[in-house]
């Protein structure tokens, strides 16, 4: 199989838990934009729309719609995303966990709080990858930022909704550190991005983004959550996961075999 990434890119991902990939999805930008347009006209029941205290644009968040929108399905099954995932995760197989759409309209005054994805999920897998694809130009000052190396901390911080409310108030997990007020303590990385670039990161890597304060520029992003070898379903009584996957009938510890999680490679 032809390689898509250099050894240096793969090593940077493994060391830092995040890497930028320039121009890898240029040919898919219009397809994904059309998919997001359709999705915003027909959101799923679990979609969330946040607005800042001062009004302005919406922060639209939706997921698990790939079977409803042909543009999403075409990208997931026909792009190089799965092959890129296999190289970064060093996995012999690649499985879809879900897709995630995040749109910050102009003047959307809602930041993305610092978090990492693993504690939100009903899955256990050593090899994980999110591929975050901007569909608009993203300047450095409003880009998604990451705490480099945080995937190695062996931490599981309390998940919260994007309005900063806890997903599970009494889950017994540790609060995430106050990164914004102690930025000099952490190795924070981020990049100005063009449509078709991508940022690939481990589910355990801590990340967040400022509010979109631009009065004219929106920020559309399509994110793909992938899994490598040996993924298992996790279910904890009384704990809400995001996405909830309430329709999945697997038991805790089962191999992740269900129509919702197709094998891509």
C-alpha positions as CSV (number, residue, x, y, z in Angstrom):
1,X,0.0,0.0,0.0
2,X,1.3,3.5,-0.9
3,X,2.4,5.7,1.9
4,X,0.6,9.0,2.5
5,X,2.7,10.4,5.3
6,X,6.4,10.8,6.0
7,X,8.2,9.0,8.9
8,X,8.7,12.5,10.4
9,X,5.0,13.3,10.5
10,X,4.2,9.9,12.0
11,X,6.9,10.3,14.7
12,X,5.6,13.9,15.5
13,X,2.1,12.5,16.0
14,X,3.3,9.8,18.4
15,X,5.5,12.1,20.4
16,X,3.2,15.1,20.6
17,X,-0.2,13.5,20.3
18,X,-1.1,16.0,17.5
19,X,0.2,16.9,14.0
20,X,-0.8,19.2,11.2
21,X,-1.4,17.8,7.7
22,X,-1.3,20.4,5.0
23,X,-3.7,20.2,2.0
24,X,-4.5,16.5,2.4
25,X,-8.2,17.0,1.8
26,X,-8.2,19.9,-0.7
27,X,-10.3,17.8,-3.1
28,X,-13.1,17.2,-0.5
29,X,-13.7,20.8,0.8
30,X,-16.7,21.5,-1.4
31,X,-18.2,18.1,-0.7
32,X,-18.0,18.5,3.0
33,X,-19.3,22.1,2.9
34,X,-22.4,20.8,1.0
35,X,-22.8,18.1,3.6
36,X,-22.7,20.6,6.5
37,X,-25.2,22.9,4.8
38,X,-27.6,20.0,4.5
39,X,-26.9,19.0,8.1
40,X,-27.6,22.4,9.5
41,X,-30.9,22.4,7.7
42,X,-31.8,19.0,9.1
43,X,-30.0,18.5,12.5
44,X,-30.2,15.3,14.4
45,X,-32.2,15.1,17.7
46,X,-28.9,15.3,19.7
47,X,-27.6,18.4,17.9
48,X,-26.7,21.3,20.2
49,X,-26.7,25.0,19.4
50,X,-24.9,27.3,21.8
51,X,-25.0,31.1,21.9
52,X,-22.8,33.5,23.8
53,X,-24.0,35.9,26.5
54,X,-23.8,38.8,24.0
55,X,-25.8,37.1,21.2
56,X,-24.1,36.9,17.9
57,X,-23.8,33.8,15.8
58,X,-24.5,30.2,16.7
59,X,-22.1,27.5,17.7
60,X,-23.7,24.5,16.0
61,X,-22.6,21.0,17.0
62,X,-23.9,17.7,15.6
63,X,-22.7,14.1,15.1
64,X,-23.5,10.6,14.0
65,X,-25.1,11.7,10.7
66,X,-22.9,9.9,8.2
67,X,-25.7,7.5,7.1
68,X,-28.1,10.4,6.5
69,X,-26.0,12.6,4.4
70,X,-24.3,11.2,1.2
71,X,-21.6,13.9,1.2
72,X,-20.4,12.7,4.6
73,X,-20.6,9.0,3.6
74,X,-18.7,9.7,0.4
75,X,-15.8,11.3,2.2
76,X,-15.6,8.7,4.9
77,X,-15.6,5.7,2.6
78,X,-13.8,7.2,-0.5
79,X,-11.2,9.7,0.8
80,X,-7.7,8.8,2.1
81,X,-8.8,9.5,5.7
82,X,-8.8,5.8,6.7
83,X,-5.4,5.2,5.1
84,X,-3.9,8.2,6.8
85,X,-5.4,7.0,10.1
86,X,-3.8,3.6,9.7
87,X,-0.4,5.1,9.3
88,X,-0.7,7.5,12.2
89,X,-2.2,4.9,14.5
90,X,0.1,2.1,13.2
91,X,-2.9,-0.1,12.9
92,X,-3.7,-3.0,10.6
93,X,-7.4,-1.9,10.6
94,X,-9.4,1.3,10.8
95,X,-12.9,1.6,12.1
96,X,-15.3,4.5,12.2
97,X,-16.4,5.7,15.6
98,X,-18.3,8.7,14.5
99,X,-18.2,12.0,12.6
100,X,-18.6,15.4,14.3
101,X,-19.5,18.7,12.8
102,X,-18.7,22.0,14.6
103,X,-19.7,25.4,13.1
104,X,-18.9,28.7,14.8
105,X,-20.8,31.3,12.9
106,X,-19.5,34.9,12.7
107,X,-19.5,36.5,16.2
108,X,-20.3,33.3,17.9
109,X,-19.1,34.2,21.4
110,X,-18.7,30.6,22.7
111,X,-15.2,29.1,23.1
112,X,-14.5,25.4,23.0
113,X,-13.4,24.6,26.5
114,X,-10.2,22.7,27.2
115,X,-11.0,19.0,27.2
116,X,-9.9,15.7,25.8
117,X,-12.2,13.3,24.0
118,X,-11.5,9.9,25.5
119,X,-13.6,10.4,28.7
120,X,-16.7,11.3,26.6
121,X,-16.7,8.0,24.7
122,X,-18.2,4.6,25.2
123,X,-15.2,2.9,23.7
124,X,-11.8,1.5,24.8
125,X,-9.0,1.3,22.3
126,X,-5.3,1.9,22.5
127,X,-5.1,3.3,18.9
128,X,-7.3,6.4,18.4
129,X,-7.4,9.3,16.0
130,X,-9.4,12.4,15.4
131,X,-9.0,14.2,12.0
132,X,-10.2,17.8,12.3
133,X,-10.7,19.4,8.9
134,X,-11.4,23.2,8.6
135,X,-13.6,24.2,5.7
136,X,-12.9,27.9,6.1
137,X,-9.7,29.8,6.7
138,X,-8.7,29.7,10.4
139,X,-6.3,32.3,11.6
140,X,-3.9,31.4,14.4
141,X,-5.6,33.5,17.0
142,X,-8.9,31.5,16.7
143,X,-7.5,28.1,15.8
144,X,-7.9,24.8,17.7
145,X,-5.1,24.6,20.2
146,X,-3.5,21.5,21.8
147,X,-1.4,20.7,24.9
148,X,1.4,18.9,23.3
149,X,2.3,15.6,24.9
150,X,-0.8,15.5,27.1
151,X,-1.8,12.1,25.6
152,X,1.0,10.7,27.7
153,X,-0.3,12.1,31.0
154,X,-2.3,8.9,31.9
155,X,-5.2,11.2,33.0
156,X,-9.0,10.9,32.5
157,X,-10.5,14.3,33.1
158,X,-14.2,15.1,33.7
159,X,-16.0,15.6,30.4
160,X,-18.1,18.8,30.0
161,X,-20.5,20.1,27.5
162,X,-19.3,23.0,25.4
163,X,-21.2,25.5,27.6
164,X,-18.9,24.2,30.4
165,X,-21.6,22.2,32.2
166,X,-20.4,18.8,33.3
167,X,-21.6,15.9,31.2
168,X,-21.9,13.8,34.5
169,X,-21.7,15.9,37.6
170,X,-20.8,13.0,40.0
171,X,-18.6,10.9,37.8
172,X,-15.7,10.9,40.3
173,X,-13.3,12.2,37.7
174,X,-10.7,15.0,38.2
175,X,-11.4,18.5,36.9
176,X,-9.2,19.5,34.0
177,X,-6.4,22.0,35.0
178,X,-7.0,25.8,34.5
179,X,-5.0,26.0,31.3
180,X,-6.1,29.4,30.1
181,X,-4.8,31.1,33.3
182,X,-1.5,29.1,33.2
183,X,-0.6,29.0,29.6
184,X,3.1,29.5,30.2
185,X,3.1,26.2,32.2
186,X,2.0,24.1,29.1
187,X,3.4,23.4,25.7
188,X,0.5,24.8,23.7
189,X,0.6,24.4,19.9
190,X,-1.8,25.4,17.1
191,X,-1.6,26.4,13.5
192,X,-3.2,28.9,11.1
193,X,-5.1,26.6,8.7
194,X,-6.5,26.7,5.2
195,X,-9.6,24.7,4.0
196,X,-8.5,21.2,3.2
197,X,-5.7,21.1,5.8
198,X,-6.2,18.8,8.7
199,X,-5.1,18.4,12.3
200,X,-4.8,14.8,13.5
201,X,-4.8,14.1,17.2
202,X,-5.1,11.3,19.8
203,X,-8.4,11.0,21.7
204,X,-6.3,11.7,24.9
205,X,-4.7,14.9,23.7
206,X,-6.1,18.0,25.5
207,X,-7.4,20.7,23.2
208,X,-9.7,23.8,23.1
209,X,-10.4,26.9,20.9
210,X,-11.2,30.5,21.5
211,X,-14.6,32.0,20.6
212,X,-15.0,33.2,17.0
213,X,-15.1,37.0,17.5
214,X,-14.9,37.8,13.8
215,X,-18.0,39.8,12.6
216,X,-17.7,38.4,9.1
217,X,-15.9,35.0,9.1
218,X,-17.5,31.7,10.1
219,X,-15.5,28.6,11.0
220,X,-16.9,25.3,9.7
221,X,-15.1,22.1,10.7
222,X,-15.7,18.4,10.0
223,X,-14.1,16.0,12.4
224,X,-13.7,12.2,11.9
225,X,-13.2,9.9,14.9
226,X,-11.3,6.7,14.0
227,X,-10.3,3.6,15.9
228,X,-7.5,1.1,15.3
229,X,-7.2,-2.6,16.2
230,X,-9.1,-4.2,19.1
231,X,-11.7,-1.6,19.9
232,X,-14.2,-2.6,22.7
233,X,-17.5,-1.1,23.7
234,X,-17.7,0.4,27.2
235,X,-20.9,1.0,29.2
236,X,-21.0,2.4,32.7
237,X,-24.3,2.4,34.6
238,X,-25.6,5.9,35.2
239,X,-23.0,7.5,33.0
240,X,-24.0,9.5,30.0
241,X,-21.6,9.3,27.0
242,X,-21.3,11.7,24.1
243,X,-22.3,10.5,21.5
244,X,-24.8,8.5,23.6
245,X,-25.3,5.5,21.2
246,X,-28.4,4.5,23.0
247,X,-29.5,2.3,20.1
248,X,-26.3,0.1,20.3
249,X,-27.1,-3.2,22.1
250,X,-23.5,-4.2,22.8
251,X,-22.5,-5.2,26.3
252,X,-19.6,-3.7,28.3
253,X,-16.4,-5.2,27.0
254,X,-17.8,-6.5,23.7
255,X,-15.8,-6.1,20.5
256,X,-17.0,-3.0,18.7
257,X,-19.0,-4.8,16.0
258,X,-22.2,-3.0,15.0
259,X,-23.6,-1.3,11.9
260,X,-22.9,2.1,13.5
261,X,-19.1,1.4,13.5
262,X,-18.2,0.2,10.0
263,X,-14.7,-1.1,9.2
264,X,-13.1,1.3,6.7
265,X,-9.8,-0.5,6.2
